[in-house]
Amino acid sequence: MTRRLRFNGTGSGEGSCPAVHEDVDSGEVIVHGPRLTDPRAIAQLQHLDEDEVPIVVPRNTLIDFGPKARDEGPRVLDPDQFARLFENFEHSAWHLEMRRRYAVDEQGDDWAQFIAGQKPTWDLDTPWCRTISAKTRDGAYVGRVRILDNPPTPGQLFLLAYSEKNAALGEDVRNMWRVDAERVNLPPEDFWIFDSHIVALCLFDTDDQLTGAELITEPVRVNQYNRLRDIALHYATPYEQFAEHLADQEA
């Protein structure tokens, strides 16, 4: 069975070895780097089997990117606790949206207008809008990358239109096709990153309702999500260009 490996990081400025990976299923750690070849040094190693290769890894690489033992279980926030993260962040909030449907989107008048083929009337005076617009006016960055299937689901098309409202609040909204997201190894996870040091992994029930979020603050795991954010931002397209391209395809 093929391992599913997650890249934790590297101490090399050029993104090469040495590097640390983690098996997402077993938790085992895979490290690669330059081989230790000095016979006098190898002779000092204990329990080195014939099929094992000694490698050299800087201490800081293991400290920065090796998984840390955790005594506690997952910390799960309820929806109200999760909502407070948006009030408390200072510098940035970023969202990777991987789902095909969000049930909450279907509860407003704008959804009914969209499904009826009308241009939605966006309400910019909701509590959410006031919170986000105040943050962006103060200089905070709020952004998201939305993943779409081909063809897009109704919910994904609604959110593509909804990007107009997001932009009016000062958000940076971009899009990617799912096939491109898979090509660059973005995970099938829906998460927010706050101030680059707190991750909220969104949890949903079978009816696509948000039930809460797993709070992640362990530096190694947070660093991994920050890296995924950078990848998504690099390959995603601003929503206006994406919408134009989609319209050209359908013409």
Steps between C-alpha positions, in 0.01 A plus 500: 500500500639839401575735784322835517773745591470859613792739451570676829790717392867535421789688651641572155447846358473343155220260595714186465645262758509449790123479538241349731186315389230332705283199422148638551361156583762347731663818632844369405763758403713478185816711489736535205827685467869452416639158585750457778801345324787538745586138603631616838169673575292209372695264727371696800133446407304247702227270363578585137366212288640407160196638317507834684666818372624761749426859400593840640220736605554840666353518848283800412334310216372238744401764755313705240334224302500182705159417654469575869339261745155611609324378811167660424240396244359722226362832620164553337329840501123527471363740233477792745858453618613469140322823410695687766825427317388749235459769764838436661748464213731796445688470171358236269228241449508262206265221388544200272152396381505146367138395541237458232219635718455715811151465642513841668520670159155372408320677784505858373301707252808536281503122443132503399569785258800320353314172450217693334748639247498850647797713600519473879463808716788478743440614857820671617366587847494159668708435815748300291534779245551765765768290668695423183473844345625656825799265498596573139453875544751480784750332267447132580515250214198273446514256212381169371559252222190315380525167323253420222411175330460483126211542449445707814226412747217750562659590832836568337341720234316691771826563686666615178228764476525564875864597447369841395373546856824370649697750292273783614606416856865526402574130458742344254309218327656253257393175335648172380364196319505191718718313252763773536470493879559125497794542264680722752400271789255722682315282753122446504474712815309818570688729739567854616841639603505793743811718535711215357511320837147367559323254272131415524419178314130525416275208593175419320220249544350283226260782408791741434426702815796644687516333841818660630873511439808320622744754641862438395785698655792254495772688305592211271138441395431871464809536284365226273170687453685826436691322226172376347371856506805622311456228237132579454563873468775439246287290266154650549345761270326824611126430498418757231740338251379155598134601447582649159678182397208288614256720309712463185492123540122499526450739205 
